[in-house]
Amino acid sequence: MKQAPRRSGETPCPTTPGTRDGARTCRTPAPLVRAVAATSLACIALTAPVHARAGGPFGIDHRVGHDVSGIWNPAGYRGVLAALSVGQLGLALWEGGDTRLGDTAWRGIDSELLGAVSAEGLKHLFSRERPAETNDPNGFFSGGSHHSFPSGEAAEAASLVTPYILEYGQDDPAIYGLLALPLWVGTGRIKAQAHWQSDVLAGWALGALTGWYAHDRESPLVLSVLPDGFFVGLKTRF
């Protein structure tokens, strides 16, 4: 089968059994790194007025005024995250593993699952107090139910969009607009006094890493448990 043309600077990913030859390309992470850095700076700018007592691991953590009104209501972004997660699963089942979009959706599921498990483990490891619980941003290893670091929802948002940005970002720069989701969620978590600034930055970094890993694997993890590591989409079956 004729391979899809590759753009300058792209390298071919290993072909997944059952996946169209040339359907995917391994993207270099540099554009994503720049985009994540810009998103991080935007979050800090939105939530970091001059504050003499900022602290934490990066010296930027401080508690901001509590605001869960309007677009910052947690129910809003949580509902969007849930809808996107369900929609991604539906897309993966519909497309299967033999199309570029379907393959990316399966990798998005991998990324989200890996991000959620990793974030939960790190929360218990670092047991950091939340801004709503203390004024001190250095409250790591406090034990108990303190689970501020990293932000699980920031990680979820970043893990959702990263595989699509890596796969389609060089085709259409508008795809980088997906970064508005983790920016919205991360800023909302800070304004809700549920997380410190560094919690959100760590969540974004974790989600980006799981997305990068899931995207560049030879085959999606979820599909690897199936016979031949492949799933025929529902659209093909009907």
Secondary structure, DSSP 8 states (H G I E B T S, - for coil): -------TT-EE----TTS-TTS-EE--SHHHHHHHHHHHHHHHHHH----TT-BTTTT-B-------SGGG-HHHHHHHHHHHHHHHHHHHHHHBSSSHHHHHHHHHHHHHHHHHHHHHHHHHHH----TTT-S-TT--S--TT---SS-HHHHHHHHHHHHHHHHHTTT-GGGGGGGHHHHHHHHHHHHTTSS-HHHHHHHHHHHHHHHHHHHHSSS-HHHHTSGGG--B-HHHH-
